[in-house]
């Protein structure tokens, strides 16, 4: 039994019984049986079920958003926004359910048709992290479902209540349509269940969101059985501000990207590169903006900044500040634990470090922004790319040539490449994910649906002859 705590006061909320390996085994069997029913339903009909799931989430958007605030610790509007993401991706998936398909290709052989057929992979295992306890499951499940897959979800143990609530909302929709609720199964559990999922050959795809360290272990376990994995791992994201940037856009963008969700997004801005000519001005304006951030209970509508998720995160924050100081950094604002109940720390700006300082290359899941000076475009583009992760990146400039160099082959090496907007706050219509140690996975929009399906190249001979490809004669 795991007790779930409120990060705003460290008071217990509820106890949730975790699954045993026997429970897991039973759940996988039921999900596999449910898939046989689900796979036979035409894709547009599956889309109709997903539409109803979106509507069910709409009806509970505020109460579910409140639960996210209570259990995860993010502010209420972000909690509601997270449920809204799930709703949006349901809408997206409904349209997609009438559009997925492969091309008819020209065959070089007369009397032959060459087509691509896409089929569901089967059972999709989905392991999600504490920081987005609703949205990441939504991205995966809505798309996986319209593709014809069943889902087995393991949420973070510290946000088990959110996992249970979401699963109950989905189960009611499925059962109201006389479909097995096991199409979207849930197993609450820790590393033992995660390991079982990674090693289980019945998991036709394993989608994992979490740290790079654990993601690497998962990837190796899945690869060992020649399974498929979709990895959404860490980010060490940079905003680059050139001398011609509009500072009216830069300050709120840097503030939201660095301070939003108390620095606990994988797309959080951790590095801010400022052209040397504007460095001091931007730091002064940003410090002033930081001083105005309204800190409080995450469920209070006026709060902009809530607590870190756990006591361990507070310790990581303090350790990173100490390392930054030891490596030559100066704390401009923040850097301390806030004296109040819960896991509150001050949003922090650190200046004076070199671009390659070890702490700058470390992703600390906390609201610490390292502000770094640069002079030349070529250097700063290289510095953006020198970290091991490759998730999100932004530049602020009005120079059209520079914008297209940034988007081009020698520009950002990230999966998300922005201009004049922050690193965080992605839309569901584009594929979300990153390169290198971020894992290479893509979720949500664009052609991410292909990851949840298997492709067959099919050749049909409708003639009475048997010509061979490449003109080969075998007689």
N, C-alpha and C positions, 0 to 999 in steps of 0.2 A: 504494500500500500504506500503510495506516494502522496505526501501532503503538498498541496499547491499553495503558494504564498503570494500575497499582494506586495509587489516591489515598492509601493509608495509608503508602506508602514511595516513590512515584514511580518504582518499578522497572517495566520493561516486562514485560507478561504474554505477549503474542502479537502477531503481525502479521496483519492482515485485508485481503485484496485488495478494493478498492472497485470498484463497477460502472462501466463506461464507458457512454456514451450508447447505444452499439450493444447492450451487454448489456441496458440498460433497455428498449430497443425490442423486443428478442427476448422479454423477460420479460412485457411488456404484452400482446404477441400471444398468448403461451401462457396467460396469465391469462384473456384474453378467450375463448379456445377452451375452457378449463376451465369457464368460467361456463356455457357452453351445456350441459354435462353436469350441472352442479350445479343449474341453474335447473329442470331437468326432474324433479328428485327431490322427492317430497312433503315439505312442511315438517316433519312429525313424524319422517320418516326422516333429514332433515338434523339434527334435534335429537338423534337417536341417535348420529350421528357426533360432534357437539359433546360429548355425554356421555362418549364414549370419549376425546376430547381432555382433558376434565377429569380422567378417571381416569389417563391417561398422565402428566399434570402432577402428580397426587397421588403417584404412584410415585417421582417425581424431585424432590419439593418441597424436600428438604433440600439436595441437591446443587445445584439451580438457585438456591435461596436463598443458598447459599455463593458461587456465581458472581456474583450481584448484589452481595454484600458486597465481593468481591474487586475487581470492575471498576467499580462505581458508588461504593462507599465507605460505604453505609448499614449499620447494625448488622445482625447475622445475623437477629435475630428480625423485623426489618422486612423484610429480604430474603425470608424465608420467608413473612411476612405478605402480601407483594406477590404471590407465586405463589398463595397461598391466595385472594386476591381474584380471580385469573383462574379458579381452580377454582370459586369461589362463583358467578361470573357465568356459567360454563358450566352449572352446575346451574339457575340462573335461566333461562338461554336454553332449556334442555331443556323446561321447563314452558311457556315462552312459545311454543315451536314448535307447540304444540297449541291455542294461544289467540289468535294474531294474526288479525285480521279486521276487516271494516268492518260498519257497521249496514245493516239493511234499513229504508229511510225511507218514510214514508207519501207516496204520490203523490197529487196533486190530480186526476189524470186517471184516469177509470175504465178498467180493463183494462190498467193500466200498473204495472210494478214499478220501484222506484228503489232502487238498491243502491250501496254503496261497495266497490270492489275495490282491494286493495293488492297491488302487484307489486314485486319487487326492482328497485333502480335499475340494477344491473349490476356494475360494478367499483368497489370502494371503495378509494381510496388512503388510507393511514394513515401519517402522519408523527408520530413520538413523540419525547419529550425524554429526556435522560439520567437525570432524577431518579426516574422510574418506568418503567424499561426493560421491565418485564413487564406490569404491571397495566393500563396505559393501552391497550396493544395488545389485551389480553384483553377489556377492556370493549367495544372497537370490534369486534374480529373475531368474538367469540362471538355477539353480537347480529346483526351484519351477515350472518354465515353462516346462521343459522336463517331470516333474511329472504330468503335465496336469492342472496346476493351472493358474488362472488369478492373476495379482498382482495389488495392489493399494499402491502407494508409497507416503510417506510424508517425504521429506528431511528436514534438519535443515533450518529454515527461513533465517539464515545468509549465507547459500550457495545455495540460490534458483536458481541462474543462472546455476550452474552446474546441478541441478536437471532438469531444463527445457531443457538444451542442450542434456543431456543423453536421456531424454524421447523422444525428437524429432528424435534423431538418431534411436531409437528403433521403433518408430511409422512409420517411412518411410519404414523400412524393413517389418514390418507387413503389411502395406497397399500395398506395391509393390507385396506382395504375396496374395493380395485380402483377407486379414484378418483384423478384426476390430482392430484399434489402441488401443481401450479400454482394450485389453488383458493386456497391461501394462499401467495402468492409473497413473496419478500424481495429487495430491492435495497439493498445497503449503499452508502452514498454521502453526499456532502456537499451543499452548496447547489446544485450543478449539477443533481443528480438531483431535489432538492426543487422547483427552478424548473421542470424538465421536467414533473413531476407536476402542478404548479399550472396550467401552460399547456396541458396535454394534454386535449383534448376527450373522449378515451376514458375519462378518470377521471370517472365519473358522480357521485361524491361524494368530496370531499377532506376528511378529518378531520385537523386540524393541532393539535398540542399544543406549546406553546413560549412564547417571549417575545411581548409585545404588539407590539414593534417589527417582528419578523419576521412575526408573524401578520397585521399590517396589509398588508404586502407580498404575502403569500399571498392574502389576501382580495381585494385589488385585481386580481391576476392571474386568479383564478378568476372573479370577477365580470365581468371584461372579456370572457370567453367565455360568459357567462350560465350558468356552472356552479354547482354547489352546494358550499358549504363548511360544515364544522362546526368551530368554533374554541374551543379551551380555552387561554386565555392567562393573563396575570398576575393576581396578587391582592395587595392591601395590606390585610390582614385585621385586624380589631380585636376585642378582648375588652373589654367594659364591665362594671365591677364597682361595684354600688351599695352603699350603706351597710348594707343588710340582708342582704348576700350571706353564704353559708356559706363561710368562708375555708378550711375543710378540703377543699372542692371547688375553690376558686379556685387555690390554690398548685400542686397537681399538674397542674391543667388548663393553667395558664399555662406551667408548666415544659415539659410535653409539646408544647404547641402552638408554643412559641418555640424550643425546643432540639432537638426530635425531627428526625431526618434532617439534623442540623446546620443547621437553618433553610432547607433546600432543598426544601420542599414549596410548591406554589402556594397551599396553605391554611395555611401557617405564620402564626402570630400575630406581627405586626410592630408593632402599636400596642396598648398596654394602658392603657385609660382608667380611672382610679381616682377614686372620690368623694373629695373633699378631706379628709373626716373620717377616712378609713381609709388614705390614701395612704402615710404614713410606715410604718405597721405592715405593710402588704402588701409594700412595697419591702424592708423588713428581713427579712421571712420568705422572700421570693423569693430575695434575695441569699444567704441561708443555704442554701436548697435548691440554688441554682446551684453553691455550693461543694462540694456532695456528689455532683455528677454524675460518674459514673465514665467517664473518657476513656481510650480505648485502641484496639487493633486491632478493626476492625469485626466480624471473624469470631470474636472471643473472646466466648463467651456472657455474660460478666459486664459487657461494655462497654455503656454507654448512649449514648455520643456518639462518633462517628467523625470522619473528616476531611471537608473540603470536596472537591468533585469534581476541581477543577483548580487550578493555580497562579494562573490569571487570577482565580478566585473569591477567593483570598486577597488579591490586590491590591484587588479591589472592596470587600472587607471593610475593609481599612485606609483606603481612600479615604473610605468612608462614615463611619468613626469620626472621621476628621479633619474632615470637613464638619460632623458633629454637634457637635463641640467648637467649631468656628468660629461656629456658629449659636447657641451659648449652652448646649449640653448638657453634663451632667456624667456621666462614666463611673462608675457605682456598682461594677460588677465586670466583669472581662474586658477586652476592648479590645486584646488583644495576640496576636501569633502565638506558638504554643507551640513551644518549642525541642526538636523531635524530628523524625525523618524524616517526610515526607508533608505534606499540606496542612492541618495542624491549626491552628485558631484558638480562642481562648477564647470561650465563650458570653458574651454581653455585655448588660448592662442600662444604658440611658442615661436620665437624668431631666432635668427642667428646661427642656425645649423646649416652645414653644407648639404647639398642635394643627396649625397651618398652616405650620410650618417646612418649607422646601423638602425637606430630607432625610427628614422624616417622610412626605412625599408621594411619596417615591422608593422603589420596590421593589428593595431590595438582597437578592440571593439568598444570604443569610448569616444566622448566628444573632445578630442585633441586635434587641433589643426596646426600643422607645421608650415610656417610661412617662409618661403625661400626666394632669394633674389636671382634674377637672370639678366643677361644682356642680349644674347643672340638667339634668334629663332631656332637655328639648327641645333644649338646646345639644348634648349629647353624641350624641344620635341624628343631628343634622345633621352633626356632625363625623365620625361613622362614614361618612356618605354623601358627604362632600365630596371624597374621593379619586376618581381616574379609574376605578379598578377596582371591581368589584362581585361578588367571589367568595364569601367566607365571613365570618361575623360571629357573635359570641356575647355574650349578657348573662348576668350572675349576679345574681339577685334572687329574693325570695320573694313579691313583690307581683304578684298575679294580673292586676290592671288594667294594670300596666306591661308584663307579658309579652305581653298581647294587643295593646297599642299598638305594641310592638316588632315583632310579626308582621304588623301591619296596614299600611294604605296610607301612613302617615306614619312608619313604623318603618324597619327596615333595607331598603335597596334591593338587597341581595345575592341571589344564587341559592341560597345556603345560609344559613339563619337559625336560630341555635341558642339554647337556654336552658339554663344550668347545665351545659353541656359545652363542651369546647374547640372551636376553629375547625377543627382537622384531625381526621382519622379518620372520614371519611364511610363509610356502609354502601352496599353495591351495590344495594340495593332501591330507593333513591330516585334521581331524576335528578340527575346531578352536573354543575355548570357555573355560570356567573355572567353578570352583566349588564355593560353599558358596555364599557370597554376589556378586560374579561375575554372578550369575544367573543360572548356570547349562546348558545353551543352547549350541548347537554345530552347526556351519555353515560350508559351503564349502565342503571339501572332505570326505573321508572314507564313512561311512554309514549315513551321515547327511541327505541324501535324504529322509530317512524314516520319518523325522519330518514333511515333506511336504505332506505326504500321510497318508491314513487311512488303517489299516490292517483288513481283514476279514478272519477268519478261516472257510473254506468251506468243508463240508462233502457231498459227492455224493454217493448215493446208486444206483449201477447199477445191483443189483441182484433182485431176486423175494422174498427174505426173509427180515425180519426185526430184526436182532440180535441187542441187546442193548449193550452199553459200560459197562465195569466192570462186564460183565457176568450176569447182572440183568435179571431175568425172570419176566415178567408182563403179565400173561395169565389168 
